[in-house]
Amino acid sequence: MPTGAQANYLPPASCRQVLGGVLQLLKSERTIILPYLTGAKHICKLPGLQIYFESSLQLDTDGSKYSALDKTGQTGTSLQDQGHPVDSDRIPYFVLPKTFASAHHIRLGDIAAVTHNGRLVFAMLADHGPSWKIGEGSIALHRLLGYERIQQGRLHDLGISGEVLTLVFPRSGNHTPQTPDRIQFKGSALFNNLAHTQARLGAGPAVI
C-alpha cells in the first residue's frame, strides 16, 4: 500500500461522485504511486495501467491562430492531421512529457477523461511538453470544462489553478487525430466501462 501523504490522497470533493468506481482503484494496493512532476499534486498508475493525476491545467494554444498571441505558443503540435497541426481552439487535447508518455505506453491520439468541479469531459493527447511538468490542455478543453479563454476574439492566457483530474487510457487511440464528437464518444465508453465495472465488482461505493 502507498505510505505517507500519498496514501492519504483524496480527490477533490466536487469530483468524487463523478469518479464512481475509480475511487476504489485509487485506494487499491495494486495502484502504484509515480514520481512527482511540477504541476501535479498526485500521480499514479491504476491496476489496469491507466494513468491518473491531479494537477493544475495550463493553457496550450499550440496549433491555433491564437498561438501568435501566446509567448510560449507554437504553430505546430506533435500530432499532425494530414500534415497540419491539431487546432487548440477546435480540438480538446491534453499535453504530456514525451518521456513520461513513452514510459507508460501512452501514444499520441490516446484518450483521457478530464474532470474538474464535477464536470466530466474527454480529450486526446496531441502535444508533448517539457519533461519536468504535467498539466496542460487546449483552448477547447478549457472551454469544455467551463472556462472560455477566447473573448471577443481576444486570447485570455489563463489556466486552471488546480483540482483538475486526468485519467489517461494508454493505447486507446491509433496515432491519428479524432473529431471532437468522436473523442467524447470514445472517452465516455472507456470511462464508463472502467468506473461502472469497478463499482459493480466492489462492495458498494468507496467510503472516503
N, C-alpha and C positions, 0 to 999 in steps of 0.2 A: 504494500500500500504506500502511496505517497506520504511523506512526512513533512512536518514543519508547516510553514504558512501555506504552501501549495496544497497540502492535504485539507486545509480549511477553506479552500476556494469555493465560493458560491457565485453563480451568475447573478446579474442584476435582477432585482425582484420583478421589474416590469417585463422581463423576458422569460421567466421560469415556466409560466403556463404554456407559452408558445413552444418551448423546447420539448415538452412532453417526455417521452422515454429517454431522450438524450441526457436528461438529468441523472438517470440511473447509470448510464455509461460513464459519465464524468466521475462517478464515485467507484467505478469498478476497479478491482485490484489488478486487472489486466490493462488498465489505462496507464500510459507512460507519460510522465511529465517531461517536456522538452526544454532545452536551454533557452534562456531569456533572449529576446531581441528588443531593441528600442521600439517603443510604441505599444508594447504588449504588457498586459497585466498577468496573463496566464496563457500558456501554450501546451497542448498535449496531443497525444495520438491515441485515439479510441481503439477498442479491441478489433473493430472491423477495418482499421488502418485509416479511417477518416481523421483529418487534422482539424482540431478545434482551437480557436484562440479568441481571447477578448482583448480589444485594443482600441486606440483612437482610430479615426479614419481621415487621413489627409486627402485633399482633393488632387486628383491626377487628371490634367486636361489633355494629355498626350493624344495625338491623332485628330483633335478637333480644331476648328478655326480659332478657338479661344486660346490655344496653346501659345500664341504670339503675345498674349497679354499676361502670361504667367512666367515669372522669371526663371522657373525651373521647367517650364513646359517644352515639349519637343513635338515636332510634326509627325514623327513615326511612333509605332508601337511594335513590341516584339512579335505579336501575332499579326499576320497580314491577311487581308481579304482581297484575293486576286491581285496582289501587288500593291494594294492600298492599305493604309493604316486603319485600325479599328477606331471609329469615331467616339470619343469620350462623351459627347453630347447626345449620342443616339443609343449607344450600347452600354448596358450595365455591366461593368467589368471591375475586377479587383486585380491587385498587383502583389506579387511575391518576389523575394530574392531568388535568383536563378538557382543558386547552390542549395538553398533550402527546399525549393520545389523539387529539384532533381533527387535530393536525398530521400524524399518521401514519395517518389514516383508520381508527382503531380506534373501534368503536362499542360502546355498552352491549349486552351479550349475547354479545359476541365471546369466543372460547375461547382459552385458553393452556395449554401444558404447563408444569408446575412440577416441578422436580427438586431433591432435597436428600438428601445422604448415600446416594446410589444408588437412591433411591425416585423413581418417576415417577408423577405424578397429573395431573389436569386440573381446570381451574377456569374460571369465567365472570366477565367484567367486570360488576360490579353496582353499583359505587360510585365516585364521584370524590373525590379527596383534594386536599390543598394543592398548589399549583403548583410548589413548590420541592423536593418529596421524592417518593421512589418506594419501593415495597416494603411493602405491607400486604396482609393476607389474612384471611379469615373464620375463625371458630372451626372450622367444618367442614373448611376447607383445612388448618389446623394439624393437625387430627385425622388426616386422610389422610396427612400427612407424618410421623405417628408421635408427635405432641405433643398429648395430651389436656389441654385447658385448663379443662374443667368436671369438678371432682372433688367427689363427694358434694354435688352441687347448688350448689357454690360456684365462682365465676369466679376463675381464676388468670391475672391480666392480664400474661402473659409472651409475648414474641415469640420469634423465632429470630434469633440474633445475626449470622448471615452464611451464605455459601455456599448461598444459595437461588437457583436459576436459573429464570428465567421466559422462555418463548418464546411470544409473542403472535401469533395468526393474525388479521390485520385482515380485517374483513368476513366473518368465519366464522359470525356469529350473525345474528339477524333482529330485534334490538331487544327481544326478549321473553325472559323467564326460561325456563330449561330445568331439568328434573329432574336430580337427582344422577346417575342412571344414564345419562341422555341426554348429559350433559356428559362423562362418562368415555368413552362410546361414540364420540361425535363427535370428542373430543380425541385419542383413540387413533388414529383413522383419519387425522386431519390430521398428527399427529406421525409416524406410521409411513410415510406417503406421502413426507413430506419427508426423514426420516432415511434410510430404506431406499433410496429412489430415488437420493439423492445418493451413498450408499455404492456403489451399483452403477455409477454414472457415473464415480466417481473411480477412481484407481489403487490400490484397496485402502484399508484404514483409514488415517486420518491418523496421521502419526508425530509424537509430541509428547514 
